[in-house]
Amino acid sequence: MVADHQSSPRPRFTIGYALPPGKAGSVIQPPLEALAAERGMRLVAVDASLPLADQGPFDLIIHKLFDRPWRAQLEDFSALHPSVPVVDAPAAVDRLLDRFTMLDVVPGLAAGLDFPLSVPAQVTVSDAAALAADDPSHGLRFPLIAKPLAVDGSASSHDLCLVYRAEGLRGLHTPVVLQEFVNHGGVLFKVYVVGGRAVCVRRSSLPDVPAERLADPDADASVPFANISSRPALDKGEDSMPPAAFVDQVARGLRQALGLHLLNFDMFAATELDDGGRRRYFLVDINYFPGFAKMPGYETALTDFFAEMIQLGTAGAAAGQEKLESVPCNEL
């Protein structure tokens, strides 16, 4: 029997992935597995109900599970295998599970950027009674976007509402984040970040709200919506996209401030320019381990990232061994 020299090389590295079924099904696709195999890597599903020590061995672990038993698993595994990278640390991801705290880092990024970047004015309301108070908007200007505070992966966590006047706030489930809506021409920029790589794509968003809509007492006080940014926006040319250098600046700043490697963020340009005639950008959402299958060229981006992380883990293990070997025997 003649050997097939065209087949992929035998995998030298094993990447364990612990992802919710929907996420695994969308990201771990045959083209990604094939490209990883060409580079000597195989992707193996981790059973989070079993000890990690009984699975593997692994050269890298990626995950999007946050319950306490899984965290304990990762802590035990990292203690036994400190040279195996775990992407990312659950403690670092925690900030992105709260829609209010996820944006705390944005003001600290603004100083060194090429364009103005900020977060729309927002508040968290924890008491449903506060939404029926004399000032249920808490000083914010209508229209408002109402978002569930928790980002837990459930369908309800993506149920948002555009609120035009105070009556639309009554009956909302709390805790909820209220965020001022900024007109932005119905276009959202979704930026995928994989390690040091950032890819920006245009997506549809809510249309601008004219002043007369806010003053119309016969129109609905609020309108629910969900996953509106899953649709591509009409292509209006490169001039409508944020400059690549600016996107890289924001992506790099977020990655460093959050201590995360795999994320995406939603950003838009306000319809109105600032006093200096420049585009004003607003960052409104950050997600951990998003649906990378919607990112152009995600297979190459992820396999490059896997290789980089494995190399870092291998280098760390070699450095640790070298340090161990340099210690005199009487100190061991």
C-alpha positions as CSV (number, residue, x, y, z in Angstrom):
1,M,0.0,0.0,0.0
2,V,1.4,3.4,-1.0
3,A,1.6,6.0,1.7
4,D,-0.5,9.2,1.1
5,H,2.1,11.9,1.2
6,Q,-0.6,14.6,0.6
7,S,-2.3,13.9,4.0
8,S,-1.9,16.4,6.9
9,P,1.1,15.8,9.2
10,R,0.6,14.0,12.4
11,P,-0.6,16.5,15.0
12,R,2.2,17.6,17.4
13,F,0.0,19.9,19.5
14,T,-3.4,19.5,21.1
15,I,-5.7,22.4,21.7
16,G,-8.6,21.7,24.1
17,Y,-11.7,23.8,23.7
18,A,-14.5,24.1,26.2
19,L,-17.3,26.0,24.6
20,P,-21.1,26.0,24.8
21,P,-22.6,23.7,22.1
22,G,-23.8,26.6,19.9
23,K,-20.5,28.4,20.1
24,A,-18.5,25.2,19.4
25,G,-20.8,24.4,16.4
26,S,-20.3,27.8,14.8
27,V,-16.6,28.2,15.4
28,I,-15.1,24.7,15.3
29,Q,-15.8,24.1,11.6
30,P,-14.1,21.6,9.2
31,P,-12.1,24.4,7.4
32,L,-10.6,25.5,10.8
33,E,-9.8,21.9,11.8
34,A,-8.2,21.2,8.5
35,L,-6.0,24.4,8.6
36,A,-5.0,23.6,12.1
37,A,-4.1,20.0,11.1
38,E,-1.9,21.4,8.3
39,R,0.1,23.2,11.0
40,G,0.4,20.2,13.3
41,M,-2.5,21.1,15.7
42,R,-5.6,19.2,16.5
43,L,-8.7,20.6,18.2
44,V,-10.3,18.4,20.9
45,A,-13.5,19.1,22.7
46,V,-13.1,19.2,26.5
47,D,-15.7,17.5,28.7
48,A,-16.1,20.1,31.5
49,S,-17.8,17.5,33.7
50,L,-14.6,15.4,33.9
51,P,-11.3,16.4,35.4
52,L,-9.0,18.1,33.0
53,A,-6.1,16.0,34.4
54,D,-7.8,12.9,32.9
55,Q,-8.0,14.5,29.5
56,G,-5.4,15.7,27.1
57,P,-2.4,16.2,27.4
58,F,-3.0,19.8,26.2
59,D,-0.7,22.4,24.8
60,L,-3.4,25.2,24.9
61,I,-6.9,25.5,26.3
62,I,-9.5,27.9,25.0
63,H,-12.9,28.3,26.7
64,K,-16.1,30.2,27.2
65,L,-17.4,28.6,30.4
66,F,-17.7,30.6,33.6
67,D,-19.4,28.5,36.2
68,R,-17.6,27.8,39.5
69,P,-16.8,24.1,38.9
70,W,-15.1,25.0,35.6
71,R,-13.1,27.7,37.3
72,A,-11.9,25.3,39.9
73,Q,-10.9,22.9,37.1
74,L,-8.8,25.6,35.4
75,E,-7.2,26.6,38.7
76,D,-6.2,23.1,39.4
77,F,-5.0,22.5,35.9
78,S,-2.9,25.7,35.8
79,A,-1.3,24.8,39.1
80,L,-0.2,21.4,37.7
81,H,0.7,22.7,34.2
82,P,1.8,26.3,34.5
83,S,3.4,26.3,31.1
84,V,0.1,25.5,29.3
85,P,-1.7,28.7,28.3
86,V,-5.3,29.1,29.3
87,V,-7.2,31.6,27.1
88,D,-8.5,33.6,28.9
89,A,-8.4,33.9,32.7
90,P,-12.0,33.8,34.0
91,A,-11.2,36.7,36.4
92,A,-10.4,38.9,33.4
93,V,-13.5,37.8,31.5
94,D,-15.8,38.7,34.5
95,R,-15.8,42.4,33.6
96,L,-17.4,41.6,30.3
97,L,-20.3,39.8,31.9
98,D,-21.6,43.1,33.2
99,R,-22.8,45.6,30.6
100,F,-21.9,48.6,32.8
101,T,-18.4,47.6,34.0
102,M,-17.4,46.3,30.6
103,L,-17.0,49.9,29.4
104,D,-15.1,51.2,32.4
105,V,-11.8,51.0,30.6
106,V,-12.8,53.1,27.6
107,P,-12.2,56.6,29.0
108,G,-8.6,55.6,29.9
109,L,-7.9,54.8,26.2
110,A,-9.1,58.1,24.7
111,A,-6.0,60.2,25.4
112,G,-3.7,58.5,22.8
113,L,-6.2,58.0,20.0
114,D,-6.4,59.6,16.6
115,F,-10.1,60.3,17.0
116,P,-12.4,61.2,19.9
117,L,-13.7,58.0,21.5
118,S,-16.2,57.8,24.4
119,V,-19.1,55.9,25.9
120,P,-22.6,57.2,25.7
121,A,-23.9,58.5,29.1
122,Q,-25.4,55.6,31.0
123,V,-26.7,54.4,34.4
124,T,-27.6,51.1,36.0
125,V,-31.1,50.8,37.5
126,S,-31.4,47.9,40.0
127,D,-34.9,48.7,41.4
128,A,-38.0,48.4,39.2
129,A,-39.7,51.1,41.3
130,A,-37.1,53.6,40.2
131,L,-38.3,53.2,36.6
132,A,-41.7,54.6,37.8
133,A,-40.2,57.6,39.6
134,D,-40.6,61.2,38.7
135,D,-37.3,61.1,36.8
136,P,-37.1,57.4,35.6
137,S,-34.4,58.4,33.0
138,H,-32.1,59.4,35.9
139,G,-31.1,62.6,34.1
140,L,-30.3,60.9,30.7
141,R,-31.8,62.3,27.5
142,F,-34.2,60.3,25.4
143,P,-34.1,58.2,23.4
144,L,-32.5,55.6,25.5
145,I,-31.3,52.0,24.9
146,A,-32.3,49.6,27.7
147,K,-30.1,46.6,28.1
148,P,-30.1,43.7,30.5
149,L,-27.2,44.2,32.9
150,A,-26.0,40.6,32.9
151,V,-24.4,39.1,29.8
152,D,-24.9,35.4,30.5
153,G,-25.2,33.9,27.0
154,S,-29.0,33.4,27.3
155,A,-31.4,34.7,24.6
156,S,-32.9,37.2,27.0
157,S,-29.6,38.8,27.6
158,H,-29.7,40.0,24.0
159,D,-33.2,41.5,24.3
160,L,-32.8,45.2,24.0
161,C,-35.3,48.1,23.8
162,L,-35.2,51.6,22.3
163,V,-37.1,53.9,24.6
164,Y,-38.5,57.1,23.3
165,R,-40.1,58.6,26.5
166,A,-40.6,57.9,30.2
167,E,-43.7,55.6,29.7
168,G,-41.5,53.2,27.8
169,L,-39.3,52.5,30.9
170,R,-42.2,51.2,33.0
171,G,-42.4,47.5,33.2
172,L,-38.8,46.9,32.1
173,H,-37.0,44.1,34.0
174,T,-34.2,45.1,36.3
175,P,-31.3,45.3,36.8
176,V,-31.1,47.2,33.5
177,V,-28.5,49.6,31.9
178,L,-30.0,52.7,30.4
179,Q,-27.7,54.3,27.8
180,E,-28.3,57.4,25.8
181,F,-28.9,56.7,22.1
182,V,-26.6,58.6,19.7
183,N,-27.6,59.0,16.1
184,H,-25.1,57.2,13.9
185,G,-26.6,56.7,10.5
186,G,-27.8,53.1,11.0
187,V,-24.3,51.7,10.7
188,L,-22.3,49.8,13.4
189,F,-18.6,48.8,13.2
190,K,-18.0,45.3,14.7
191,V,-14.3,44.8,15.4
192,Y,-13.0,41.2,16.0
193,V,-9.8,40.9,18.0
194,V,-7.7,37.8,17.9
195,G,-4.5,38.3,19.7
196,G,-2.7,41.2,17.9
197,R,-5.0,41.1,14.9
198,A,-8.1,43.3,14.5
199,V,-10.7,43.0,11.7
200,C,-13.4,45.6,11.3
201,V,-16.7,44.8,9.5
202,R,-19.8,47.0,8.8
203,R,-23.1,45.9,10.3
204,S,-26.6,47.3,10.2
205,S,-27.8,49.2,13.3
206,L,-30.8,51.3,14.5
207,P,-31.7,54.2,12.2
208,D,-31.3,57.8,13.4
209,V,-34.2,59.0,15.6
210,P,-35.6,62.4,14.4
211,A,-36.7,65.0,17.0
212,E,-40.3,64.8,15.9
213,R,-40.4,61.1,16.8
214,L,-39.7,61.9,20.4
215,A,-42.5,64.5,20.4
216,D,-45.2,62.1,19.0
217,P,-47.5,61.0,21.8
218,D,-49.3,58.6,19.6
219,A,-46.2,56.6,18.6
220,D,-45.0,53.6,20.7
221,A,-43.1,54.7,23.8
222,S,-40.6,51.9,23.3
223,V,-39.6,49.3,20.7
224,P,-37.9,46.0,21.5
225,F,-35.1,44.7,19.2
226,A,-32.4,42.0,19.3
227,N,-29.4,41.0,17.2
228,I,-29.9,43.8,14.7
229,S,-26.1,44.0,14.1
230,S,-26.1,40.5,12.7
231,R,-27.0,41.9,9.2
232,P,-24.3,43.4,7.0
233,A,-24.7,47.1,6.3
234,L,-24.8,48.5,2.7
235,D,-21.3,49.1,1.5
236,K,-20.7,52.9,1.2
237,G,-17.1,52.7,0.3
238,E,-13.8,52.7,2.3
239,D,-14.4,56.4,3.4
240,S,-17.3,55.2,5.6
241,M,-15.1,52.8,7.5
242,P,-13.0,53.9,10.5
243,P,-9.3,54.2,9.6
244,A,-7.4,50.9,10.1
245,A,-4.8,52.6,12.3
246,F,-7.5,53.9,14.6
247,V,-9.2,50.5,14.8
248,D,-5.8,48.9,15.7
249,Q,-5.2,51.6,18.4
250,V,-8.6,50.9,20.1
251,A,-8.2,47.1,19.8
252,R,-4.7,47.1,21.2
253,G,-5.8,49.4,24.1
254,L,-8.7,47.2,25.0
255,R,-6.7,44.0,24.8
256,Q,-4.1,45.4,27.2
257,A,-6.5,47.1,29.6
258,L,-8.7,44.0,29.8
259,G,-6.0,41.4,29.8
260,L,-7.9,39.4,27.1
261,H,-7.0,37.9,23.8
262,L,-10.3,36.9,22.1
263,L,-13.0,39.5,21.9
264,N,-15.0,41.9,19.8
265,F,-16.3,45.4,20.4
266,D,-19.1,47.4,18.8
267,M,-18.3,51.0,17.8
268,F,-20.1,53.6,15.7
269,A,-19.4,57.1,14.4
270,A,-21.9,59.8,15.5
271,T,-23.9,61.5,12.7
272,E,-22.8,64.9,14.1
273,L,-19.2,65.9,14.0
274,D,-17.4,67.3,17.0
275,D,-16.6,71.1,17.3
276,G,-13.4,70.6,15.4
277,G,-15.2,68.9,12.5
278,R,-13.9,65.4,13.3
279,R,-15.8,62.2,13.5
280,R,-16.8,61.2,17.0
281,Y,-16.7,57.5,17.8
282,F,-18.6,55.8,20.6
283,L,-17.9,52.3,21.9
284,V,-21.1,50.6,23.2
285,D,-20.4,46.9,23.7
286,I,-17.6,44.4,24.3
287,N,-18.1,40.6,24.0
288,Y,-15.8,37.8,25.0
289,F,-15.1,35.0,22.5
290,P,-17.7,36.2,19.9
291,G,-19.0,34.3,16.9
292,F,-15.7,34.4,15.0
293,A,-17.2,32.5,12.1
294,K,-18.6,35.9,11.0
295,M,-15.1,37.4,10.8
296,P,-13.5,37.2,7.4
297,G,-10.5,34.9,7.4
298,Y,-11.2,33.7,10.9
299,E,-9.6,30.3,10.3
300,T,-6.2,31.8,9.5
301,A,-6.5,34.3,12.4
302,L,-7.3,31.6,14.9
303,T,-4.7,29.1,13.8
304,D,-2.0,31.9,13.8
305,F,-3.1,32.8,17.3
306,F,-3.0,29.2,18.5
307,A,0.5,28.8,17.1
308,E,1.6,32.0,18.9
309,M,0.2,30.9,22.2
310,I,1.7,27.4,22.0
311,Q,5.1,29.0,21.2
312,L,4.8,31.2,24.3
313,G,3.9,28.2,26.4
314,T,6.8,26.2,25.0
315,A,9.2,29.1,25.6
316,G,8.0,29.5,29.2
317,A,8.4,25.8,29.9
318,A,12.0,25.9,28.5
319,A,12.8,28.9,30.6
320,G,11.5,27.2,33.7
321,Q,13.5,24.1,33.0
322,E,16.7,26.2,32.4
323,K,16.1,28.0,35.7
324,L,15.6,24.7,37.5
325,E,18.8,23.2,36.0
326,S,20.8,26.2,37.1
327,V,20.0,25.8,40.8
328,P,22.8,24.0,42.7
329,C,21.8,20.5,43.8
330,N,22.1,21.4,47.5
331,E,19.3,24.0,47.1
332,L,16.8,21.5,45.6
